[in-house]
């Protein structure tokens, strides 16, 4: 089993951290993983994405051309990565930031009002964890519990006060299920 995931959005949306925590959770569960970040020179507002490959076997190449899943945190990410998702794959869209409907009819689409859900929890920076929760509910490569354990194990101790909110965000996202393939 090999699962390829791309997480993409603007710098400052926690895109790289979302991919990193998926990677840590996979490693902590004995799986092979690669994580490749990519970002522009801008600190915030520039484009950022990362590729995560999770496998129970050796990974032949960390490069991904046709991912099984994409998290699109903004419209430019949807425009760039929607055409690349494998047929039958999962496209998780932050509907708070995306103004158009996806055009593909051969993939599962998960529309998540990520920013609104994060604001409901009280912290807009949790949008990334909401999106990861939605991904895992619709592509069960890892459990929500595995992500929670990874956050506990890999988040610096000074940030552990944010763990309950991160756990809540993962579970809020996990409650959003995909629409059937049209």
C-alpha positions as CSV (number, residue, x, y, z in Angstrom):
1,X,0.0,0.0,0.0
2,X,1.4,3.4,-1.0
3,X,-0.5,6.6,-0.6
4,X,0.7,9.9,-2.2
5,X,-0.7,13.2,-0.8
6,X,-0.1,16.8,-1.8
7,X,-0.9,19.6,0.6
8,X,-1.0,23.1,-0.9
9,X,-1.9,26.6,-0.1
10,X,-0.5,30.0,0.8
11,X,2.5,30.4,3.1
12,X,1.3,30.9,6.6
13,X,-1.6,28.4,6.3
14,X,0.3,25.6,8.0
15,X,0.7,23.6,4.8
16,X,4.2,22.3,5.5
17,X,3.3,21.5,9.1
18,X,0.2,19.6,8.0
19,X,2.4,17.4,5.8
20,X,5.1,17.1,8.4
21,X,2.6,15.8,11.1
22,X,1.2,13.3,8.6
23,X,4.8,12.1,8.1
24,X,5.5,11.9,11.8
25,X,2.3,9.9,12.4
26,X,3.2,7.5,9.6
27,X,6.8,7.0,10.9
28,X,5.5,6.5,14.5
29,X,3.3,3.7,13.1
30,X,6.2,1.9,11.5
31,X,5.4,3.0,7.9
32,X,7.9,4.3,5.4
33,X,7.5,8.0,4.5
34,X,8.9,10.8,2.5
35,X,8.1,14.5,3.0
36,X,9.2,17.1,0.5
37,X,8.4,20.8,1.2
38,X,8.3,23.4,-1.5
39,X,7.8,27.1,-0.9
40,X,8.6,30.5,-2.5
41,X,10.8,33.1,-1.0
42,X,8.0,35.0,0.6
43,X,7.4,34.2,4.3
44,X,3.6,34.6,4.2
45,X,1.3,34.9,1.3
46,X,3.6,33.1,-1.2
47,X,2.8,29.6,-2.4
48,X,3.7,26.6,-0.4
49,X,3.1,22.9,-0.9
50,X,4.5,19.6,0.3
51,X,4.4,16.1,-1.0
52,X,3.9,13.2,1.4
53,X,4.3,9.5,0.4
54,X,3.3,6.9,2.9
55,X,4.0,3.2,2.3
56,X,4.2,-0.1,4.1
57,X,7.0,-1.0,1.6
58,X,10.2,0.8,0.5
59,X,9.4,4.0,-1.4
60,X,10.9,3.9,-4.9
61,X,10.7,7.6,-5.5
62,X,9.5,10.6,-3.5
63,X,8.3,12.4,-6.6
64,X,4.6,12.4,-7.2
65,X,2.9,13.1,-10.5
66,X,-0.6,11.6,-9.9
67,X,-1.4,11.9,-6.1
68,X,-4.1,9.8,-4.6
69,X,-5.1,12.8,-2.5
70,X,-4.8,16.6,-2.5
71,X,-5.6,19.2,0.1
72,X,-6.2,22.5,-1.6
73,X,-6.2,25.3,0.9
74,X,-6.8,28.0,-1.7
75,X,-8.0,28.6,-5.3
76,X,-4.5,28.6,-6.9
77,X,-3.9,25.2,-5.3
78,X,-7.2,23.8,-6.6
79,X,-6.4,25.1,-10.1
80,X,-2.9,23.5,-10.1
81,X,-3.6,20.2,-8.4
82,X,-7.2,19.2,-9.3
83,X,-6.2,17.8,-12.7
84,X,-3.4,15.7,-11.2
85,X,-5.5,13.7,-8.7
86,X,-5.8,10.0,-9.6
87,X,-9.2,8.9,-10.8
88,X,-11.1,7.6,-7.7
89,X,-8.8,9.8,-5.5
90,X,-9.8,12.4,-2.9
91,X,-9.7,16.2,-3.3
92,X,-10.2,18.1,0.0
93,X,-11.0,21.8,-0.7
94,X,-11.0,24.6,1.8
95,X,-14.3,26.0,0.7
96,X,-13.7,29.2,2.8
97,X,-11.0,30.2,0.3
98,X,-12.1,28.5,-3.0
99,X,-14.6,30.4,-5.1
100,X,-15.2,27.8,-7.8
101,X,-16.5,24.3,-8.0
102,X,-14.2,21.5,-9.0
103,X,-14.6,20.2,-12.5
104,X,-13.6,16.6,-12.1
105,X,-16.4,14.0,-11.8
106,X,-14.2,10.9,-11.3
107,X,-12.9,11.8,-7.8
108,X,-14.3,12.2,-4.3
109,X,-14.6,15.9,-3.4
110,X,-14.7,17.0,0.2
111,X,-15.7,20.6,0.7
112,X,-14.6,21.8,4.1
113,X,-15.3,25.3,5.5
114,X,-11.9,25.2,7.1
115,X,-11.6,28.8,8.2
116,X,-15.1,29.0,9.6
117,X,-14.6,25.8,11.6
118,X,-11.3,27.0,12.9
119,X,-12.8,30.3,14.0
120,X,-15.6,28.4,15.7
121,X,-12.9,26.6,17.8
122,X,-11.3,30.0,18.4
123,X,-8.1,29.8,16.4
124,X,-7.8,30.4,12.7
125,X,-4.4,28.8,12.6
126,X,-6.1,25.4,13.1
127,X,-7.5,25.3,9.6
128,X,-4.6,23.0,8.5
129,X,-5.6,20.4,11.2
130,X,-9.2,20.6,10.2
131,X,-8.2,19.9,6.6
132,X,-6.0,16.9,7.7
133,X,-8.9,15.5,9.7
134,X,-11.2,15.7,6.7
135,X,-8.6,14.0,4.6
136,X,-8.1,11.1,7.0
137,X,-11.9,10.6,7.3
138,X,-12.1,10.2,3.6
139,X,-8.8,8.4,2.9
140,X,-8.1,6.2,5.9
141,X,-4.3,5.9,5.5
142,X,-3.8,6.9,9.2
143,X,-6.2,7.2,12.2
144,X,-7.1,10.5,13.9
145,X,-5.6,8.9,17.0
146,X,-2.3,8.4,15.3
147,X,-2.2,12.1,14.4
148,X,-3.0,13.1,18.0
149,X,-0.2,10.9,19.2
150,X,2.2,12.4,16.7
151,X,1.2,15.9,17.7
152,X,1.9,15.0,21.4
153,X,5.2,13.3,20.6
154,X,6.6,15.9,18.1
155,X,5.2,19.3,19.1
156,X,7.7,21.1,21.3
157,X,6.7,21.0,25.0
158,X,6.1,24.8,25.0
159,X,3.3,24.3,22.5
160,X,1.5,21.4,24.4
161,X,-1.1,23.9,25.7
162,X,-2.4,23.9,22.1
163,X,-2.9,20.1,21.9
164,X,-6.6,20.1,23.0
165,X,-7.5,22.7,20.3
166,X,-5.5,20.7,17.7
167,X,-7.3,17.5,18.6
168,X,-10.7,19.2,18.4
169,X,-9.7,20.6,15.0
170,X,-8.8,17.1,13.7
171,X,-12.1,15.7,14.9
172,X,-14.2,18.7,13.5
173,X,-12.5,18.0,10.1
174,X,-13.1,14.3,10.3
175,X,-16.8,14.9,10.6
176,X,-16.9,16.3,7.0
177,X,-17.4,13.4,4.5
178,X,-16.9,13.4,0.8
179,X,-19.7,13.7,-1.7
180,X,-20.1,10.6,-3.8
181,X,-18.3,10.5,-7.1
182,X,-20.7,12.0,-9.7
